[in-house]
Amino acid sequence: NATVTLTCTHLGGGAENIPWTMTLSNGSSGTCLGATGRTMQRQVAPAATVGYNIYQNSTTVEWGNTGCGTYPGGTLRVTNGNPLQSTVQTLRGVMPAGQLAPAGSYSETLLLTVTF
C-alpha cells in the first residue's frame, strides 16, 4: 500500500472549487485491466515476469488512466470558513496467487499524475 494526500489551502477571496484527478501509468505491460494487468520484470537472468495490479483504496477497481481503467477524482471546496481541504487516496497493490515465476527481485516503475 501507498498513500497519497492532496491538500488545497484557501489564500483569500471567495470560495473556490478545485477539481482534481489522480491517474496512474500502465507500466511495461501497456494495460491496467484485469487481476494481472500490469507486469513486473525480473531483474536478473533468466527473464521472467509476474502479474499484479494496483487498486483504488480498498475496492476492486483498477487504478488506471483515461486509456485504461478508472481513476479517482473529485472536487475540493475551499472558503474563508473552510480554508484547508484534503483528500487521501490509497494505492493497493495485489499479486494474485498461483503465478509460476522463479524467485528473484521483480520491479516496475509507475507514474502517478495529479491534475488540479
BATOR-690265 format. One record per residue: residue number from 1; x, y, z of N, C-alpha, C, O, CB in turn. Coordinates in Angstrom, 3 decimals. Glycine has a CB too. Example, Ala and Ser with C-alpha at 12.3 -4.5 7.8 and 13.67 -1.06 7.14 Angstrom:
R lokol   n_east  n_north     n_up  ca_east ca_north    ca_up   c_east  c_north     c_up   o_east  o_north     o_up  cb_east cb_north    cb_up
R     1   13.190   -5.690    7.800   12.300   -4.500    7.800   13.200   -3.300    7.800   14.236   -3.319    8.465   11.308   -4.473    9.046
R     2   12.850   -2.250    7.080   13.670   -1.060    7.140   12.900    0.030    7.870   13.409    1.138    8.039   14.084   -0.598    5.725
END
This chain:
R lokol   n_east  n_north     n_up  ca_east ca_north    ca_up   c_east  c_north     c_up   o_east  o_north     o_up  cb_east cb_north    cb_up
R     1    0.832   -1.193    0.000    0.000    0.000    0.000    0.866    1.243    0.000    1.950    1.259    0.584   -0.941    0.006    1.204
R     2    0.387    2.272   -0.652    0.993    3.597   -0.611   -0.147    4.601   -0.512   -1.201    4.415   -1.120    1.903    3.869   -1.876
R     3    0.067    5.650    0.246   -0.958    6.664    0.443   -0.507    7.982   -0.165    0.646    8.389   -0.017   -1.272    6.839    1.939
R     4   -1.439    8.648   -0.858   -1.190    9.955   -1.460   -2.202   10.931   -0.875   -3.400   10.649   -0.849   -1.289    9.900   -3.031
R     5   -1.718   12.082   -0.403   -2.594   13.118    0.140   -2.467   14.374   -0.709   -1.365   14.871   -0.939   -2.251   13.422    1.625
R     6   -3.607   14.883   -1.174   -3.671   16.142   -1.911   -4.368   17.150   -1.007   -5.498   16.922   -0.575   -4.427   15.979   -3.292
R     7   -3.693   18.273   -0.717   -4.245   19.293    0.172   -4.282   20.627   -0.552   -3.291   21.042   -1.154   -3.417   19.403    1.476
R     8   -5.432   21.304   -0.493   -5.593   22.641   -1.066   -5.828   23.620    0.068   -6.583   23.338    0.998   -6.767   22.687   -2.096
R     9   -5.175   24.779   -0.014   -5.289   25.809    1.008   -5.887   27.071    0.397   -5.458   27.519   -0.666   -3.911   26.108    1.644
R    10   -6.884   27.642    1.078   -7.526   28.874    0.639   -6.649   30.054    1.059   -6.341   30.220    2.239   -8.969   29.004    1.233
R    11   -6.248   30.875    0.075   -5.365   32.001    0.373   -6.106   33.324    0.479   -5.502   34.340    0.824   -4.302   32.108   -0.681
R    12   -7.396   33.331    0.192   -8.160   34.563    0.299   -9.158   34.681   -0.832   -9.141   33.902   -1.784   -7.236   35.764    0.308
R    13  -10.030   35.670   -0.711  -11.043   35.873   -1.733  -12.255   35.000   -1.479  -12.489   34.547   -0.358  -10.473   35.590   -3.110
R    14  -13.029   34.766   -2.538  -14.246   33.984   -2.419  -13.983   32.489   -2.391  -12.839   32.036   -2.378  -15.171   34.310   -3.549
R    15  -15.058   31.748   -2.381  -14.964   30.296   -2.374  -14.434   29.796   -3.713  -14.681   30.402   -4.755  -16.333   29.666   -2.067
R    16  -13.710   28.694   -3.672  -13.202   28.074   -4.892  -13.453   26.579   -4.869  -13.288   25.918   -3.843  -11.706   28.360   -5.063
R    17  -13.856   26.057   -6.021  -13.973   24.614   -6.213  -12.773   24.169   -7.035  -12.560   24.660   -8.143  -15.331   24.224   -6.918
R    18  -11.990   23.246   -6.498  -10.790   22.792   -7.186  -10.992   21.342   -7.620  -10.914   20.437   -6.789   -9.532   22.934   -6.275
R    19  -11.253   21.103   -8.924  -11.382   19.727   -9.404  -10.003   19.064   -9.447   -9.004   19.714   -9.757  -12.050   19.694  -10.810
R    20   -9.956   17.780   -9.136   -8.692   17.046   -9.139   -8.892   15.628   -9.679   -9.982   15.063   -9.595   -8.095   16.998   -7.719
R    21   -7.834   15.079  -10.225   -7.795   13.671  -10.619   -6.398   13.133  -10.331   -5.431   13.891  -10.258   -8.168   13.489  -12.132
R    22   -6.306   11.811  -10.168   -5.030   11.127   -9.980   -5.007    9.922  -10.910   -5.718    8.941  -10.689   -4.821   10.695   -8.484
R    23   -4.185   10.003  -11.953   -4.079    8.899  -12.907   -2.757    8.173  -12.701   -1.790    8.743  -12.196   -4.198    9.412  -14.367
R    24   -2.733    6.905  -13.100   -1.565    6.052  -12.903   -1.198    5.416  -14.236   -2.063    4.885  -14.933   -1.835    4.962  -11.820
R    25    0.078    5.465  -14.593    0.519    4.877  -15.859    0.322    3.365  -15.840    0.165    2.759  -14.780    1.997    5.220  -16.132
R    26    0.332    2.769  -17.027    0.098    1.331  -17.160    1.333    0.492  -16.904    1.205   -0.688  -16.575   -0.424    1.028  -18.522
R    27    2.504    1.042  -17.040    3.721    0.275  -16.884    4.083   -0.465  -18.153    3.545   -0.174  -19.221    3.583   -0.694  -15.746
R    28    4.988   -1.415  -18.043    5.545   -2.092  -19.218    4.547   -2.963  -19.961    4.732   -3.229  -21.149    6.704   -2.930  -18.809
R    29    3.486   -3.414  -19.287    2.509   -4.282  -19.944    1.598   -3.507  -20.894    0.997   -4.092  -21.794    1.669   -5.001  -18.903
R    30    1.495   -2.203  -20.697    0.652   -1.384  -21.552   -0.815   -1.405  -21.199   -1.625   -0.812  -21.913    0.809   -1.811  -22.939
R    31   -1.185   -2.071  -20.116   -2.590   -2.126  -19.712   -2.685   -2.127  -18.191   -1.707   -2.397  -17.494   -3.289   -3.381  -20.303
R    32   -3.861   -1.827  -17.696   -4.101   -1.923  -16.258   -5.321   -2.798  -15.974   -5.739   -2.923  -14.823   -4.295   -0.523  -15.649
R    33   -5.885   -3.395  -17.001   -7.132   -4.141  -16.827   -6.876   -5.594  -16.427   -5.965   -6.239  -16.946   -7.952   -4.095  -18.110
R    34   -7.690   -6.100  -15.502   -7.587   -7.480  -15.060   -6.681   -7.631  -13.850   -5.889   -6.742  -13.538   -7.084   -8.343  -16.182
R    35   -6.805   -8.759  -13.176   -6.052   -9.003  -11.938   -4.546   -8.970  -12.162   -3.798   -8.573  -11.270   -6.447  -10.343  -11.343
R    36   -4.096   -9.382  -13.338   -2.667   -9.355  -13.650   -2.396   -8.436  -14.833   -1.557   -8.737  -15.684   -2.151  -10.773  -13.948
R    37   -3.105   -7.321  -14.883   -2.979   -6.379  -15.991   -1.596   -5.772  -16.115   -1.089   -5.622  -17.227   -3.979   -5.289  -15.840
R    38   -0.979   -5.421  -15.006    0.373   -4.874  -15.027    1.369   -6.016  -14.826    1.023   -7.057  -14.268    0.552   -3.776  -13.930
R    39    2.604   -5.817  -15.283    3.603   -6.880  -15.226    4.922   -6.347  -14.696    5.473   -5.383  -15.228    3.802   -7.507  -16.608
R    40    5.430   -6.986  -13.633    6.765   -6.672  -13.133    7.778   -7.581  -13.805    7.510   -8.757  -14.053    6.834   -6.820  -11.591
R    41    8.952   -7.019  -14.099   10.024   -7.753  -14.762   11.056   -8.222  -13.736   11.394   -7.494  -12.802   10.694   -6.877  -15.841
R    42   11.552   -9.450  -13.924   12.635   -9.963  -13.080   13.907   -9.218  -13.436   14.157   -8.940  -14.609   12.823  -11.507  -13.258
R    43   14.723   -8.888  -12.420   15.876   -8.030  -12.627   17.152   -8.755  -13.043   18.109   -8.103  -13.460   16.137   -7.276  -11.394
R    44   17.198  -10.095  -12.942   18.373  -10.871  -13.347   17.919  -12.028  -14.225   16.738  -12.376  -14.241   19.162  -11.394  -12.106
R    45   18.859  -12.625  -14.955   18.527  -13.782  -15.806   18.165  -14.970  -14.924   18.693  -15.093  -13.819   19.718  -14.146  -16.751
R    46   17.290  -15.836  -15.378   16.581  -15.762  -16.644   15.420  -14.760  -16.569   14.871  -14.504  -15.497   16.064  -17.150  -17.041
R    47   15.063  -14.205  -17.724   13.972  -13.235  -17.788   12.664  -13.886  -17.353   12.377  -15.026  -17.716   13.837  -12.658  -19.212
R    48   11.890  -13.166  -16.587   10.592  -13.658  -16.127    9.733  -12.462  -15.741   10.247  -11.367  -15.511   10.751  -14.645  -14.923
R    49    8.430  -12.674  -15.671    7.501  -11.627  -15.255    6.538  -12.177  -14.216    6.348  -13.388  -14.101    6.726  -11.063  -16.467
R    50    5.946  -11.286  -13.477    4.882  -11.641  -12.544    3.801  -10.567  -12.676    4.098   -9.372  -12.688    5.419  -11.753  -11.052
R    51    2.549  -11.004  -12.775    1.433  -10.084  -12.943    0.951   -9.537  -11.607    1.046  -10.200  -10.574    0.291  -10.773  -13.664
R    52    0.438   -8.332  -11.647   -0.105   -7.674  -10.459   -1.037   -6.573  -10.924   -1.173   -6.333  -12.124    1.031   -7.102   -9.541
R    53   -1.676   -5.909   -9.984   -2.405   -4.701  -10.319   -2.482   -3.789   -9.114   -2.232   -4.200   -7.981   -3.805   -5.034  -10.828
R    54   -2.837   -2.532   -9.384   -2.996   -1.503   -8.358   -4.476   -1.149   -8.311   -5.098   -0.884   -9.340   -2.102   -0.228   -8.656
R    55   -5.030   -1.149   -7.102   -6.451   -0.878   -6.913   -6.650    0.397   -6.116   -5.781    0.807   -5.347   -7.136   -2.051   -6.211
R    56   -7.822    1.029   -6.313   -8.179    2.266   -5.628   -8.689    1.958   -4.228   -9.707    1.288   -4.051   -9.238    3.048   -6.428
R    57   -7.963    2.461   -3.243   -8.339    2.310   -1.846   -8.604    0.842   -1.537   -7.777    0.004   -1.896   -9.577    3.167   -1.517
R    58   -9.696    0.491   -0.898   -9.962   -0.914   -0.546  -10.915   -1.579   -1.536  -11.504   -2.614   -1.225  -10.545   -1.004    0.867
R    59  -11.074   -0.995   -2.730  -12.016   -1.523   -3.713  -11.341   -2.539   -4.634  -10.149   -2.815   -4.503  -12.618   -0.383   -4.539
R    60  -12.115   -3.085   -5.561  -11.579   -3.970   -6.593  -11.514   -3.246   -7.940  -11.451   -3.884   -8.990  -12.439   -5.245   -6.712
R    61  -11.529   -1.910   -7.903  -11.470   -1.081   -9.107  -10.001   -0.799   -9.429   -9.275   -0.231   -8.614  -12.272    0.258   -8.917
R    62   -9.568   -1.212  -10.650   -8.194   -0.957  -11.051   -7.933    0.541  -11.140   -8.768    1.306  -11.622   -7.890   -1.633  -12.391
R    63   -6.753    0.944  -10.663   -6.364    2.341  -10.734   -5.656    2.536  -12.055   -4.574    1.988  -12.268   -5.457    2.759   -9.528
R    64   -6.255    3.312  -12.949   -5.709    3.464  -14.283   -5.580    4.902  -14.715   -5.114    5.764  -13.970   -6.548    2.734  -15.254
R    65   -6.011    5.141  -15.954   -5.908    6.453  -16.574   -6.987    6.546  -17.643   -7.823    5.648  -17.743   -4.482    6.693  -17.179
R    66   -6.993    7.583  -18.428   -8.073    7.762  -19.401   -8.093    6.674  -20.458   -9.137    6.442  -21.068   -7.950    9.106  -20.068
R    67   -6.983    6.002  -20.698   -6.948    4.936  -21.692   -7.141    3.554  -21.115   -7.222    2.577  -21.860   -5.663    4.977  -22.421
R    68   -7.216    3.454  -19.794   -7.248    2.135  -19.173   -7.830    2.223  -17.763   -7.275    2.899  -16.896   -5.835    1.523  -19.134
R    69   -8.929    1.549  -17.545   -9.496    1.506  -16.198  -10.100    2.825  -15.772  -10.529    3.622  -16.606   -8.445    1.101  -15.212
R    70  -10.133    3.048  -14.492  -10.704    4.264  -13.924   -9.676    4.900  -12.997   -8.621    4.323  -12.730  -12.031    3.962  -13.162
R    71   -9.991    6.073  -12.519   -9.080    6.746  -11.606   -9.892    7.631  -10.675  -10.985    8.079  -11.024   -8.018    7.576  -12.379
R    72   -9.346    7.884   -9.475  -10.084    8.720   -8.535  -10.044   10.185   -8.953   -9.103   10.643   -9.601   -9.518    8.562   -7.125
R    73  -11.080   10.898   -8.568  -11.176   12.319   -8.843  -12.291   12.912   -8.015  -13.102   12.187   -7.439  -11.409   12.581  -10.336
R    74  -12.329   14.198   -7.956  -13.369   14.870   -7.196  -13.148   16.367   -7.217  -12.445   16.895   -8.078  -13.409   14.357   -5.761
R    75  -13.752   17.038   -6.266  -13.625   18.477   -6.136  -13.398   18.824   -4.675  -14.119   18.353   -3.795  -14.874   19.198   -6.688
R    76  -12.399   19.644   -4.426  -12.173   20.182   -3.083  -12.711   21.606   -3.069  -12.396   22.400   -3.954  -10.643   20.141   -2.685
R    77  -13.529   21.933   -2.059  -14.112   23.281   -1.958  -13.459   23.989   -0.777  -13.566   23.551    0.369  -15.683   23.223   -1.786
R    78  -12.781   25.093   -1.081  -12.142   25.884   -0.036  -12.817   27.249    0.046  -13.169   27.845   -0.972  -10.621   26.037   -0.306
R    79  -12.989   27.731    1.269  -13.610   29.036    1.529  -12.879   29.678    2.698  -11.993   29.069    3.298  -15.150   28.897    1.833
R    80  -13.256   30.917    3.019  -12.680   31.587    4.195  -12.984   30.799    5.465  -12.145   30.724    6.362  -13.225   33.029    4.322
R    81  -14.169   30.215    5.546  -14.540   29.455    6.733  -14.045   28.013    6.718  -14.078   27.329    7.741  -16.023   29.464    6.885
R    82  -13.595   27.562    5.578  -13.116   26.183    5.425  -11.830   26.251    4.575  -11.829   25.824    3.421  -14.228   25.240    4.744
R    83  -10.739   26.787    5.148   -9.579   27.148    4.348   -8.674   25.983    3.919   -7.797   26.167    3.076   -8.777   28.114    5.103
R    84   -8.874   24.818    4.478   -7.985   23.699    4.179   -8.805   22.454    3.879   -9.585   22.008    4.720   -7.016   23.438    5.350
R    85   -8.636   21.893    2.694   -9.343   20.674    2.312   -8.334   19.669    1.784   -7.380   20.033    1.098  -10.440   20.966    1.249
R    86   -8.556   18.389    2.113   -7.647   17.333    1.678   -8.426   16.123    1.205   -9.581   15.917    1.580   -6.694   16.939    2.808
R    87   -7.770   15.327    0.372   -8.270   14.011    0.026   -7.097   13.044    0.178   -5.964   13.365   -0.180   -8.877   13.979   -1.435
R    88   -7.381   11.874    0.706   -6.367   10.838    0.881   -6.766    9.652    0.018   -7.879    9.138    0.136   -6.217   10.421    2.388
R    89   -5.866    9.222   -0.843   -6.101    8.083   -1.720   -5.026    7.028   -1.452   -3.849    7.352   -1.292   -6.098    8.519   -3.221
R    90   -5.443    5.776   -1.406   -4.507    4.685   -1.164   -4.376    3.830   -2.406   -5.376    3.386   -2.970   -4.957    3.831    0.028
R    91   -3.146    3.599   -2.832   -2.838    2.687   -3.924   -2.576    1.327   -3.277   -1.672    1.190   -2.453   -1.594    3.187   -4.789
R    92   -3.366    0.328   -3.650   -3.248   -1.007   -3.037   -2.797   -1.993   -4.104   -3.542   -2.292   -5.037   -4.607   -1.467   -2.396
R    93   -1.572   -2.500   -3.962   -1.030   -3.460   -4.914   -1.377   -4.889   -4.535   -1.299   -5.262   -3.365    0.470   -3.306   -5.015
R    94   -1.764   -5.696   -5.533   -2.116   -7.102   -5.296   -1.470   -7.958   -6.383   -1.585   -7.663   -7.572   -3.674   -7.303   -5.279
R    95   -0.790   -9.019   -5.957   -0.254  -10.034   -6.867   -1.065  -11.308   -6.640   -0.946  -11.919   -5.578    1.299  -10.282   -6.629
R    96   -1.879  -11.724   -7.597   -2.683  -12.926   -7.415   -1.814  -14.173   -7.195   -0.730  -14.296   -7.765   -3.589  -13.130   -8.623
R    97   -2.301  -15.072   -6.378   -1.596  -16.326   -6.096   -1.621  -17.228   -7.323   -2.416  -17.030   -8.241   -2.226  -17.050   -4.885
R    98   -0.746  -18.210   -7.321   -0.753  -19.223   -8.367    0.087  -18.901   -9.578    0.046  -19.637  -10.564   -2.122  -19.455   -8.800
R    99    0.844  -17.830   -9.538    1.713  -17.484  -10.662    3.029  -18.249  -10.530    3.650  -18.233   -9.468    1.970  -15.945  -10.720
R   100    3.449  -18.905  -11.585    4.694  -19.649  -11.578    5.812  -18.751  -12.097    5.902  -18.481  -13.295    4.576  -20.938  -12.430
R   101    6.659  -18.296  -11.183    7.754  -17.403  -11.547    8.959  -17.753  -10.685    8.799  -18.049   -9.501    7.351  -15.901  -11.369
R   102   10.157  -17.727  -11.251   11.342  -18.020  -10.455   11.563  -16.968   -9.373   11.181  -15.808   -9.528   12.567  -18.110  -11.352
R   103   12.183  -17.389   -8.281   12.496  -16.462   -7.194   13.423  -15.375   -7.705   14.223  -15.607   -8.611   13.136  -17.203   -5.996
R   104   13.318  -14.208   -7.132   14.188  -13.112   -7.528   13.537  -11.780   -7.237   12.462  -11.708   -6.642   14.540  -13.212   -9.001
R   105   14.203  -10.735   -7.665   13.732   -9.377   -7.471   12.994   -8.924   -8.733   13.548   -8.967   -9.831   14.914   -8.420   -7.139
R   106   11.761   -8.498   -8.572   10.928   -8.024   -9.675   10.580   -6.566   -9.398   10.363   -6.184   -8.248    9.629   -8.900   -9.839
R   107   10.527   -5.754  -10.446   10.166   -4.358  -10.227    9.553   -3.758  -11.482    9.653   -4.307  -12.580   11.391   -3.546   -9.796
R   108    8.923   -2.625  -11.280    8.365   -1.838  -12.375    8.187   -0.419  -11.858    7.931   -0.215  -10.672    7.001   -2.439  -12.896
R   109    8.321    0.548  -12.733    8.137    1.955  -12.360    6.820    2.430  -12.938    6.560    2.287  -14.132    9.322    2.845  -12.865
R   110    5.981    3.005  -12.062    4.712    3.599  -12.488    4.754    5.097  -12.175    5.413    5.524  -11.227    3.490    2.905  -11.776
R   111    4.052    5.877  -12.971    3.996    7.311  -12.778    2.594    7.722  -12.334    1.619    7.466  -13.041    4.397    8.045  -14.066
R   112    2.490    8.350  -11.182    1.231    8.888  -10.677    1.170   10.359  -11.065    2.059   11.131  -10.707    1.104    8.702   -9.120
R   113    0.120   10.756  -11.801   -0.052   12.143  -12.218   -1.240   12.740  -11.489   -2.352   12.218  -11.566   -0.240   12.246  -13.750
R   114   -1.002   13.840  -10.778   -2.066   14.557  -10.074   -2.373   15.820  -10.873   -1.484   16.630  -11.135   -1.652   14.904   -8.587
R   115   -3.642   15.980  -11.259   -4.061   17.144  -12.029   -5.079   17.921  -11.209   -6.032   17.345  -10.685   -4.652   16.729  -13.410
R   116   -4.875   19.233  -11.100   -5.841   20.083  -10.392   -5.926   21.427  -11.036   -6.687   22.282  -10.582   -5.470   20.236   -8.927
END
